[in-house]
Structure formats: C-alpha cells, structure tokens
C-alpha cells in the first residue's frame, strides 16, 4: 500500500472518531494492529504530509492535539 493511501486511511479513521474523543484502544488495534501510542505517532506523521491539506483547519488542530497528547 502506498504511503499516500495509508495516510488517507488513518486521517479518515481519525476524522470519524474525533467527535468522540478518538477511538478506543481495541478499535485501533483491530483496524491498524497498533497500540494507541503507535497510532498517535502514525496520525501525527500523516498530518505532516500533503494528504492532510484538505482537512478543515479546526479539525486539523484538534487531530494534531490528539496525536501529540501522550
């Protein structure tokens, strides 16, 4: 899978769960095979790429805040 596509999948997942404060650990594990910390690092990485440019600025800030909270 290409990085761009992976980024889009992570960003869409984060966008879907953002209104609920983010997905829980079991949902992240099932969907990505990652721990919450690994997922947040992956989301933060996706937010730094071109694929994040289409996000609403408010949503972008919320997702970045979530991704950088440990």
Buried (B, 14 or more C-beta within 10 A) or exposed (E): EEEEEBBBBBBEBBBEBBEEEBBEEEBBBEBBEBEBEEBBBBBBBBBEBEBBEEBEEEBBEBBBEBBEEE
